[in-house]
Amino acid sequence: MMSKHCLCGICDQEKQEGIHLYRLFICKQCEQKIIQTEPKEVQYHYFVKKLRNLNQMTFH
C-alpha cells in the first residue's frame, strides 16, 4: 500500500502522519509542539501566524 505524504502548513515539510484542519495539514510533530507551547513562548506567536493561514484559506 502506498503512503500519502502531505505538506505541513507549519514546518513546510512533507510528512505522512498528521491532521487536516479544513485545507491545512499539520504534521504530528508540529501538532505536538503547538499543544505543548505556552502563550508566553516566542514560538507561540509563530504558530499563531501560521494558523492565520487557516482562516484565510476557508474563505477562498
N, C-alpha and C positions, 0 to 999 in steps of 0.2 A: 504494500500500500504506500502511495506517495504522500509525503507530508507537505502541507501548505505553509509557506513562510510569508509573514506579513511584515510590513514596515511599521515599526513602532513610532507613534506620533510624539513620543517624549525623547527617546535616545536616538531616533533616526537610524536604527539598525534593523536588519531583517531577523525576525525571531519566529519560532514555531509556536510557543505557548504564550497565552495571554488572554486578554478580554477585549471585546469590541463594545465601545460606547457610541451608539449611533454609527457614524462612519469612521471614528477614530479607534485605532488599535493601540492598546497599551500592553507591552510585554510583561511577563510575570515578574521580572526583576524590577522594572520601573514601578509596577503596581505596589510591590512591597516597599520600595523606597518612599513612594507617596504616602502610604499608610503610616510609615514609621517616622516621617519628618514632622517636626514640631513647627508651628507657625513662626516662632522666633528665629528659626534657622534660615540662612541665606538661600539654601536650595529650595525652600518652600516657595519663594517668590518666582523661581524658575519654573516650578511645576504649575503655579497659577497662570503664568504667562502661556505656557504650552497648552494648558487645558482651556484657555480662552478660545483657542482654535476650534474646539468642540462646539462652542456657542456659535461661532461664525459659520461652521460647516452645516449646522442644522437648518439654517435659513436660506441656503443657496440651492 
